[in-house]
Amino acid sequence: GASGMPKSKISTYAKEHCKFELSPADVEKIAADLCNSQETIPKESFHKLKLAIGICREVEASRKRLEEKKKKEAALAEERARLQEELAKLQESLSKVEAEVQHVMEGASSLDNKMNGENPPTDAEIDSETEKLESTIKGLKDTVFESCKTVSKLVQGSDPTLQPLARLEGTKVEIKARQHNLKLDQVSLSTEKIKEAKAKRAAQVAAQAETPDATSADAAAADAAPSEDAKMADAEASSPLAAAAEAVAAPVAAAMEAVTGAVASVMAGLTQSSEEKKE
C-alpha cells in the first residue's frame, strides 16, 4: 500500500520477491524490528525488509548445512564402526588359521621324522596322512584367499574419507595372509617330498623282489667255483668229465652276467626317475 506493508503481508512478500518462505518466528522478528505502531513496514524500510529476509534465508541455509554435516558425520561414524568390525573379524579368522597352519606344519614334520625312523609307516599310512595334510592345506588356503578378497571389497566399497584407514588395516590382514600362504607352501613341498620318498622306497622294494640278492649270487658262484684240489682232480680226469665241467661253468657265468646287467639297468632307471621328479 501507499503507506507501507502490513505485517500480515510480510510472508507473502518474501515468497513472491525473495523466493523464500519465512517461518512464523522470522516474521515476528522482522515485524518487531521494522513495523511501526500501526504494525506496518514503511516504504522507506523496504530495503531493510529485503535485507532481513536475506539474513533469515542465509541462517536457514546454514542450519541445513550443519544438519547435513551432522548426518554425514553420523553415517561416517557408523560406516567406520562397521568397517573396523569387519576387519576385526578377518583378523580373528586369520588368527585361527595361524593355529591350524602350525598344527599342519607339526603334522608334516612328524610324518617326515617317521619316514626316517627305525619303524617307518606303511604306504597306506603315508597315503592317509598326506591326503589329510593336502585336504587341510587346501581348506586353509581357501580361507586365506577369501579373507584377501573381502579386504579388497571393503576398501573399494568404503567412503573416500575412510579408504586410508581401510587400506592401512587391510594391508595388515593381507600381510598376515601372505605369511600363512608361505608356510602352507612349505608344508605342501614337504608333503611332496614325503610322497617322492615313498615312491622311491616302493621302487627299491620292487627291484629287490625282481633281482636275486647279490650275496646269494656270490655264494652260489663260490659254491660253483672248483677248489684247487678239484682243479687237479679234473686235470687228471678223463676228457668226458672235463667237458661236462665246462658245460656247467658256462651257463653259470652267463647267469651272473645277466644278473649284473639287470641290476645296473634297474638302478639306472631309478636314478633317471628320481632326476625327472626333481626337475
Number of C-alpha atoms within 10 A of each C-alpha: 8 6 10 16 18 16 20 12 12 20 17 15 18 19 13 10 9 13 12 16 17 20 12 9 9 18 21 14 14 19 19 13 13 18 20 14 7 9 15 19 25 18 14 10 14 14 10 15 22 15 12 18 25 15 13 20 19 12 12 14 12 12 12 12 12 12 12 12 12 12 12 12 12 12 13 16 13 12 15 19 12 12 21 16 12 15 21 14 13 21 20 13 14 22 15 12 19 18 10 16 22 14 13 22 19 13 18 21 15 11 20 18 12 14 17 11 10 8 8 14 16 11 14 9 12 20 15 11 17 21 13 13 19 17 11 16 22 13 12 22 18 11 16 23 15 13 21 20 12 16 22 16 10 18 20 13 13 18 15 11 10 16 17 13 16 23 17 11 18 23 15 12 21 21 12 16 22 14 12 22 18 11 17 22 14 14 23 20 13 18 24 14 15 19 16 15 16 18 14 16 13 13 17 15 11 12 16 14 10 12 13 14 12 14 9 10 15 12 11 13 16 11 10 13 13 14 11 9 9 11 13 11 12 16 12 11 11 10 11 8 13 15 11 10 13 10 11 11 14 10 11 15 13 11 13 16 11 12 17 15 11 16 18 11 11 18 14 12 13 15 11 12 14 15 10 9 9 9 6
